[in-house]
Amino acid sequence: MPAINGVVAGVDTSTEPASVLLSVGKDQGVERGYQFTIYRRDTFIGKVVVTKPMRDSSGARVLFTAPGQQIRAGDTAATRLD
């Protein structure tokens, strides 16, 4: 997976598992199945997997979140942490 960085643009908690909208898509090289690590500043929040890559955004489902954490709009998303 290439290094791709984006932002969580939205979260839908009405589904189980929850789904998120990422600010990156096919134009940035995102493909179905790519996993993104979600974090806020230096805090690990969770992981998501892309289910619907679109031109400039992607739909993803939440794989898991860290205990006591919840993914929120504005959180950072990255395929690789350097």
Summary of the structure (lengths in Angstrom):
residues: 82
radius of gyration: 11.2
end to end distance: 13.4
largest distance: 33.6
contacts: 249
relative contact order: 0.34
helix: 4%
strand: 49%
